[in-house]
Amino acid sequence: MSEAHAQTQPEERLEIRPFGPEHMAAALTLSRQVGWPHRKEDWELAMAVSDGVVATQGDRVVGTACCSRFGAVTFYNMIIVDAALRGQGLGRRLMEAVMEPGAGSEMRLTATREGLPLYEKLGFAATHEILQHQGIARTTSPDLPVRDGSVADIGRLAEMDRNASGLERRDLLERIAVQGQVLLADGGFALVREFGRGHVIGPVVAEDAAVARALIAEGARRIAGRFLRIDLPEAAGLSEFVESLVLEHVGGGTAMVRAPGPAVDGDYQTYALVSQALG
Ligand SMILES: CC(C)(COP(=O)(O)OP(=O)(O)OC[C@H]1O[C@@H](n2cnc3c(N)ncnc32)[C@H](O)[C@@H]1OP(=O)(O)O)[C@@H](O)C(=O)NCCC(=O)NCCS
């Protein structure tokens, strides 16, 4: 072998393989590399309700793409390519691999600005904006009564959630309720859990904005003085209210859909997401 060959090893082959528990630590490193706040526990919660693929190069994980099947709708998330390998078609390969089993079903995702062109090329179309708000929550009190619920309520709450979003995600909501708090009002509910740098309120599902505001106010009251995040569909119209709780608008994403099923037209509405990844 020439000296030049000995010094510049040929690039190791990129391979796409199923995401397994052994990839979790490397996936966490990748999400930190792109500045996402996920902790190990947040990846574990996502993967408890998801499948995925990783791209490996030798024994290094250099990309991830996951999907969560919520009944008739599949959500795509945690799509990351190592910064050194972007722009070479790996994102597309990961997406094509993870989308294959969901072919024919409605597909949704929340795109970052970087991901948007890739998803458009894959047939996704923007539906609405998601506004990310966060900050140190201030003490506040709800205008309507809010009481504690428990895991025992989740069957009923999952029905409200499905009515609002078209997503069947009882398993996910149950897992969140086990770890976090369940808030109930007449005409809605909210879940509060630890996530990233602090806590998240979401989902918030309600019959109207007044109920949603009360649920969010009570969630913020419980987290007062600590870091709180909330991701709002722009059209739900609570951005100004959430800013009044000193939760600043810091960015967000674009909700996208491919092969949409029948429009969701329920009595309930989603006022805040579980997360940008899980809808
Ligand atoms: C988004 C991301 C996964 C894309 O990965 P990637 O490996 O760079 O993407 P690819 O090289 O496969 O590009 C896919 C396609 O999008 C196109 N594309 C990528 N960036 C583009 C841009 N800024 N403008 C126009 N087209 C763009 C490419 O030309 C390519 O098109 P082609 O397949 O027709 O040639 C990667 O940028 C990333 O990890 N970003 C940080 C994390 C993130 O934001 N993830 C998205 C979460 S929703």
The ligand as an SDF file (V2000), in Angstrom:
LIG
                    3D

 48 50  0  0  0  0  0  0  0  0999 V2000
  -32.4700   18.3560    7.8020 C   0  0  0  0  0  0  0  0  0  0  0  0
  -31.3190   17.3820    7.6280 C   0  0  0  0  0  0  0  0  0  0  0  0
  -31.6790   16.0780    8.3250 C   0  0  0  0  0  0  0  0  0  0  0  0
  -31.1250   17.1500    6.1370 C   0  0  0  0  0  0  0  0  0  0  0  0
  -30.1230   16.1670    5.9830 O   0  0  0  0  0  0  0  0  0  0  0  0
  -29.1340   16.1500    4.7170 P   0  0  0  0  0  0  0  0  0  0  0  0
  -28.3800   14.8550    4.7440 O   0  0  0  0  0  0  0  0  0  0  0  0
  -28.3260   17.3930    4.6950 O   0  0  0  0  0  0  0  0  0  0  0  0
  -30.1840   16.1920    3.5150 O   0  0  0  0  0  0  0  0  0  0  0  0
  -29.9310   15.6720    2.0430 P   0  0  0  0  0  0  0  0  0  0  0  0
  -28.4990   15.9060    1.6660 O   0  0  0  0  0  0  0  0  0  0  0  0
  -30.4500   14.2910    1.9340 O   0  0  0  0  0  0  0  0  0  0  0  0
  -30.8350   16.6550    1.2160 O   0  0  0  0  0  0  0  0  0  0  0  0
  -32.1240   16.2560    0.9080 C   0  0  0  0  0  0  0  0  0  0  0  0
  -32.6900   17.0850   -0.2090 C   0  0  0  0  0  0  0  0  0  0  0  0
  -33.0220   18.3900    0.2600 O   0  0  0  0  0  0  0  0  0  0  0  0
  -32.3450   19.3620   -0.5230 C   0  0  0  0  0  0  0  0  0  0  0  0
  -31.9420   20.4340    0.3430 N   0  0  0  0  0  0  0  0  0  0  0  0
  -31.2780   20.3210    1.5040 C   0  0  0  0  0  0  0  0  0  0  0  0
  -31.1050   21.5410    2.0320 N   0  0  0  0  0  0  0  0  0  0  0  0
  -31.6530   22.4260    1.1740 C   0  0  0  0  0  0  0  0  0  0  0  0
  -31.7990   23.8310    1.1440 C   0  0  0  0  0  0  0  0  0  0  0  0
  -31.3440   24.6010    2.1330 N   0  0  0  0  0  0  0  0  0  0  0  0
  -32.4470   24.4050    0.0980 N   0  0  0  0  0  0  0  0  0  0  0  0
  -32.9290   23.6580   -0.9070 C   0  0  0  0  0  0  0  0  0  0  0  0
  -32.8170   22.3110   -0.9400 N   0  0  0  0  0  0  0  0  0  0  0  0
  -32.2020   21.7080    0.0830 C   0  0  0  0  0  0  0  0  0  0  0  0
  -31.1510   18.6570   -1.1200 C   0  0  0  0  0  0  0  0  0  0  0  0
  -30.7640   19.2730   -2.3040 O   0  0  0  0  0  0  0  0  0  0  0  0
  -31.7020   17.2810   -1.3420 C   0  0  0  0  0  0  0  0  0  0  0  0
  -32.4610   17.2090   -2.5340 O   0  0  0  0  0  0  0  0  0  0  0  0
  -32.2820   15.9760   -3.5630 P   0  0  0  0  0  0  0  0  0  0  0  0
  -32.4600   14.7130   -2.7340 O   0  0  0  0  0  0  0  0  0  0  0  0
  -33.3580   16.1920   -4.5530 O   0  0  0  0  0  0  0  0  0  0  0  0
  -30.8880   16.1490   -4.0780 O   0  0  0  0  0  0  0  0  0  0  0  0
  -30.0150   17.9730    8.2120 C   0  0  0  0  0  0  0  0  0  0  0  0
  -29.8150   19.2480    7.6630 O   0  0  0  0  0  0  0  0  0  0  0  0
  -29.9790   18.1070    9.7120 C   0  0  0  0  0  0  0  0  0  0  0  0
  -29.6540   17.1450   10.4300 O   0  0  0  0  0  0  0  0  0  0  0  0
  -30.2930   19.3070   10.2370 N   0  0  0  0  0  0  0  0  0  0  0  0
  -30.2720   19.5480   11.6660 C   0  0  0  0  0  0  0  0  0  0  0  0
  -31.4010   18.8480   12.3920 C   0  0  0  0  0  0  0  0  0  0  0  0
  -32.7320   19.1990   11.7910 C   0  0  0  0  0  0  0  0  0  0  0  0
  -33.0980   20.3650   11.6720 O   0  0  0  0  0  0  0  0  0  0  0  0
  -33.4980   18.1670   11.4340 N   0  0  0  0  0  0  0  0  0  0  0  0
  -34.8090   18.2910   10.8500 C   0  0  0  0  0  0  0  0  0  0  0  0
  -35.8070   18.0690   11.9140 C   0  0  0  0  0  0  0  0  0  0  0  0
  -37.4530   18.2390   11.3100 S   0  0  0  0  0  0  0  0  0  0  0  0
  1  2  1  0
  2  3  1  0
  2  4  1  0
  2 36  1  0
  4  5  1  0
  5  6  1  0
  6  7  2  0
  6  8  1  0
  6  9  1  0
  9 10  1  0
 10 11  2  0
 10 12  1  0
 10 13  1  0
 13 14  1  0
 14 15  1  0
 15 16  1  0
 15 30  1  0
 16 17  1  0
 17 18  1  0
 17 28  1  0
 18 19  1  0
 18 27  1  0
 19 20  2  0
 20 21  1  0
 21 22  1  0
 21 27  2  0
 22 23  1  0
 22 24  2  0
 24 25  1  0
 25 26  2  0
 26 27  1  0
 28 29  1  0
 28 30  1  0
 30 31  1  0
 31 32  1  0
 32 33  2  0
 32 34  1  0
 32 35  1  0
 36 37  1  0
 36 38  1  0
 38 39  2  0
 38 40  1  0
 40 41  1  0
 41 42  1  0
 42 43  1  0
 43 44  2  0
 43 45  1  0
 45 46  1  0
 46 47  1  0
 47 48  1  0
M  END
$$$$
